[in-house]
Amino acid sequence: MTVTASGKVPTATGEPNELGYKSFTIGQFRFSRDEYFAYLTWPTGRHVMSADAFLRALQRDVAWDFFYGIVNFDGVLGTMNHYGTVDLFAGRYNDAYRKAELDHIENIDTEIIRETFKSILSDWTNEGFDPFASPEETGSAFGPKRGNNDAAITRHRVTAQRMVSLPGDEPLRNDENGHPINRMFADVTQDEPEVRAEPGFEQEIGSFNLFAYLSRSPVTWNPSVVSVCQESLYCPTTEEYILPIIHGNDRAEWFVQLSDEIIWDVEDRDTGRKRAKVVMKAGDVAAMPSDIRHQGYSPKRSMLLVWENASLEIPKLISSGKFPTQPVEF
Amino acid sequence: MEYVTRLASLEQYEKGGVEVIDDDPKNYAFSNIFEVASHAKPFEHIAVAKNFQYVLEAVRVEGTSPWRSAGHDQSALVMDGEVTFEFRTLRAGTGLSEAGSATVPDDAAETLMGMVTARRGHLTLLPAGRAYRFTSAGPAVLLVQTVTGPDTQFRWAEICQTS
């Protein structure tokens, strides 16, 4: 394994190739693409991914600001969030690469990798391709460079301060503000609760139709904060097709299936060894322990409530062994 | 094509599960909110998820609950049925539990702040430092986002898949 731990790694952007795509360098990693594929090289290896799979994964990593723990683009490439710096790695969580000592990590200041990832996403996303959309609802990622889709890849991420719909907080979704009901949620009831606040208490009396709100989400696999209880965050999301990344946990997170069904493949976080399949139907609740990685499959667009504890202390408590990897013991 | 969104209720739910390859199913604390609520007494606060001090509680609502309060915001998602929430100011000096919600005396609930009538899928704020109670004519189910409190019940071995 080779490791660079400088934080302030150099970055560079190359001139467009014959297809119009720029190449990008972060430390000793180099990213390039052609009509179909994204290519990654590092001192001890190389990797190739389908361009659309790469862009769907990159979109989540950028939008989530590297999320909690590990965002595996696939079984080789990914990032690990240290909340201030980010590890960009190849093969670090792949048994074969580790044993062959071909894996590589660069530890990078978050600001540096964030800006470079945003540049790659902007340059490589063609007009008509929306990496956040389900495959049925977007155009092709492939071919020579044609335009861009910056409007889609820089969407506002919902992060309610208290709860969606309260005065001054995140607004509801409707046709007028560009959120039509998704084709797979046409049967979701759109009624709103009856809210009667006495004068002077409008800031504290609030309620909204979460299911209707989710039925109008234009994106997939994008947890967004809708209600807050101290550091406990409700991050519901709508899911269709395959989660474009394999999420490696640095803390337990919980899933509450609100509608339809998702099948989760669960693997050991560090080696990729298969551990379980978790089949979730409406009303089911399951924990994802902090030593696993998971990828979901949703045959029909579904509503999933992802529940997170945002405390920055948790990774240290778990990695130091002061707290077990599973959230409850019985 | 017409798609059907599959929701669930106390009357009709279908549980998934953990299919083990090389693991202990208890690591996933897998349960179903409707199954938990179907075996619960009204207004028991049964944890179905826990992350350090934070919990999600399944609450069966049938009739009118005691008045409750918490020192922090909470939320309540109606998973089934129709629930009316009544909110009142809390009498000054009323003791709050250190964390989570707890019952407060009837006379601690003072000035009416507002009412919410919510049905399946509706998410309601339970604001910090205020008194609230739930009412439902028939069985209804809430999922409450809160902190472990004196009334939180942990019944993992009873509610979760163990094999």
Contacts between the chains, C-beta under 8 A, distances in Angstrom:
chain1	res1	chain2	res2	distance
A	162	B	73	6.3
A	162	B	125	7.0
A	163	B	73	7.8
A	163	B	75	6.4
A	163	B	123	7.1
A	163	B	125	4.9
A	164	B	123	7.8
A	166	B	125	6.9
A	183	B	3	7.1
A	184	B	3	4.5
A	184	B	5	7.4
A	185	B	3	7.6
A	185	B	5	5.9
A	186	B	2	7.3
A	186	B	3	6.8
A	187	B	2	7.7
A	187	B	3	7.1
A	187	B	4	6.4
A	187	B	5	5.3
A	188	B	5	5.6
A	188	B	121	7.9
A	189	B	120	7.7
A	189	B	121	7.1
A	191	B	119	6.9
A	192	B	122	7.7
A	193	B	116	5.6
A	193	B	117	6.0
A	193	B	118	4.2
A	193	B	119	6.9
A	193	B	122	4.4
A	193	B	124	6.9
A	194	B	115	7.8
A	194	B	116	6.9
A	194	B	117	4.3
A	195	B	114	7.1
A	195	B	116	5.3
A	196	B	114	5.5
A	196	B	115	4.9
A	196	B	116	7.5
A	197	B	113	7.1
A	197	B	114	4.1
A	198	B	111	7.8
A	198	B	112	5.8
A	198	B	113	5.6
A	198	B	114	5.4
A	201	B	87	7.5
A	201	B	113	4.2
A	201	B	114	5.5
A	204	B	87	7.4
A	204	B	113	6.5
A	204	B	114	7.8
A	204	B	125	7.0
A	204	B	127	4.2
A	204	B	130	6.7
A	205	B	87	6.0
A	205	B	113	6.0
A	205	B	114	3.5
A	205	B	116	6.7
A	205	B	125	7.5
A	205	B	127	7.7
A	206	B	116	8.0
A	206	B	124	7.2
A	206	B	125	4.6
A	207	B	85	7.7
A	207	B	116	4.5
A	207	B	118	5.4
A	207	B	122	5.6
A	207	B	123	6.6
A	207	B	124	4.0
A	207	B	125	6.9
A	208	B	122	6.9
A	208	B	123	6.1
A	209	B	121	5.5
A	209	B	122	5.4
A	209	B	123	7.9
A	210	B	77	6.4
A	210	B	121	5.5
A	210	B	122	6.8
A	210	B	123	4.3
A	211	B	7	7.8
A	211	B	120	7.3
A	211	B	121	3.1
A	212	B	121	6.8
A	226	B	123	7.1
A	227	B	75	4.4
A	227	B	123	6.2
A	227	B	125	7.4
A	227	B	145	6.3
A	228	B	73	6.8
A	229	B	54	6.8
A	229	B	72	6.2
A	229	B	73	5.5
A	229	B	74	5.7
A	229	B	75	6.7
A	229	B	145	5.0
A	229	B	146	6.2
A	229	B	147	6.9
A	230	B	54	7.4
A	230	B	72	5.6
A	230	B	73	7.8
A	230	B	147	7.0
A	231	B	54	7.4
A	232	B	51	7.2
A	232	B	54	4.0
A	232	B	145	6.1
A	232	B	146	8.0
A	232	B	147	7.5
A	234	B	75	6.8
A	234	B	123	7.8
A	234	B	145	6.0
A	251	B	51	7.6
A	252	B	51	5.9
A	253	B	51	7.7
A	254	B	49	4.3
A	254	B	51	6.5
A	254	B	56	7.1
A	256	B	33	7.4
A	256	B	49	7.2
A	256	B	56	7.1
A	256	B	143	6.9
A	257	B	16	7.6
A	258	B	7	7.7
A	258	B	121	7.8
A	259	B	5	5.3
A	259	B	6	6.0
A	259	B	7	5.4
A	260	B	5	6.4
A	260	B	6	5.0
A	261	B	6	7.2
A	261	B	16	7.0
A	266	B	23	7.4
A	273	B	22	6.9
A	274	B	21	4.8
A	274	B	22	6.7
A	275	B	20	7.9
A	275	B	21	5.8
A	275	B	22	5.5
A	275	B	23	4.2
A	276	B	18	5.5
A	276	B	19	6.3
A	276	B	20	5.3
A	276	B	21	5.5
A	276	B	22	7.8
A	276	B	23	4.6
A	276	B	25	7.4
A	276	B	28	7.2
A	277	B	18	7.6
A	277	B	19	4.3
A	277	B	21	7.2
A	278	B	16	7.3
A	278	B	17	7.8
A	278	B	18	5.3
A	278	B	19	7.5
A	278	B	28	6.1
A	278	B	30	7.1
A	279	B	16	3.7
A	279	B	17	5.9
A	279	B	18	7.9
A	279	B	19	6.7
A	280	B	16	4.9
A	281	B	6	7.5
A	281	B	8	7.1
A	281	B	13	7.6
A	281	B	14	5.3
A	281	B	15	6.4
A	281	B	16	4.4
A	282	B	6	5.7
A	282	B	7	5.4
A	282	B	8	3.7
A	282	B	13	6.7
A	282	B	14	7.7
A	283	B	8	4.2
A	283	B	13	4.9
A	283	B	15	7.5
A	283	B	32	4.9
A	283	B	33	4.7
A	283	B	34	4.6
A	283	B	35	7.6
A	283	B	79	6.9
A	284	B	15	6.2
A	284	B	16	5.1
A	284	B	30	6.9
A	284	B	31	7.4
A	284	B	32	5.2
A	284	B	33	7.8
A	285	B	29	7.6
A	285	B	30	7.1
A	285	B	31	5.2
A	285	B	32	7.0
A	285	B	33	6.2
A	285	B	48	4.7
A	285	B	49	5.6
A	285	B	56	7.3
A	286	B	18	7.3
A	286	B	28	4.8
A	286	B	29	6.9
A	286	B	30	4.7
A	286	B	31	8.0
A	287	B	27	7.3
A	287	B	28	5.4
A	287	B	29	4.7
A	287	B	30	7.9
A	287	B	49	6.9
A	288	B	28	7.6
A	289	B	27	5.1
A	289	B	28	7.4
A	300	B	3	6.2
A	300	B	5	8.0
A	301	B	3	7.6
A	305	B	77	8.0
A	307	B	49	6.2
A	307	B	51	7.1
A	307	B	56	6.4
A	307	B	145	7.7
A	308	B	51	7.8
A	309	B	51	4.0
A	309	B	52	5.8
A	309	B	54	5.7
A	311	B	52	7.0
A	314	B	52	7.1
A	323	B	52	7.8
A	325	B	27	7.8
A	326	B	26	7.5
A	326	B	27	4.5
A	326	B	29	7.5
A	327	B	29	6.9
A	327	B	49	7.8
A	327	B	50	5.7
A	327	B	51	5.6
A	327	B	52	7.9
A	328	B	29	5.1
A	328	B	50	5.2
A	328	B	154	7.6
A	328	B	156	5.5
A	330	B	26	6.5
A	330	B	29	7.9
A	330	B	154	7.9
A	330	B	156	3.7
A	330	B	157	4.8
A	330	B	160	7.1
